[in-house]
C-alpha cells in the first residue's frame, strides 16, 4: 500500500474535501495548493499523477491530530512546585 493509497483512504473515511485538507496541513505550517493535492488522488496511470512523499503524509497526520484533538496544551506549572514556592515565600 502506497502513501497515496493511505491518503485516499483517510480522505474518504473522514469525508474530507480538498480545502479542508489544505487547512489541516496549514495547522502544521505546511503549504500546498489544491491542484498539487489533487495530483495525489489521481490514478497512477494519469499523466498528472504524483507520488505522495513521506513528508506530506507525516505532516497531514500531524495536522489531523491537531484538527481532531485541538492544539497541544501549553505546559502548566506543576501544582507541587507552586505549593513549594508558596511555602518558601511565606517563610
Secondary structure, 3 states (H helix, E strand, C coil): CCHHHHHHHHHHHCCCCHHHHHHHHHCCCCCCCHHHHHHHCCCCCCCCCCCCCHHHHHHHHHHHHHHHHCCCCCCCCCHHHHHHHHHHHHC
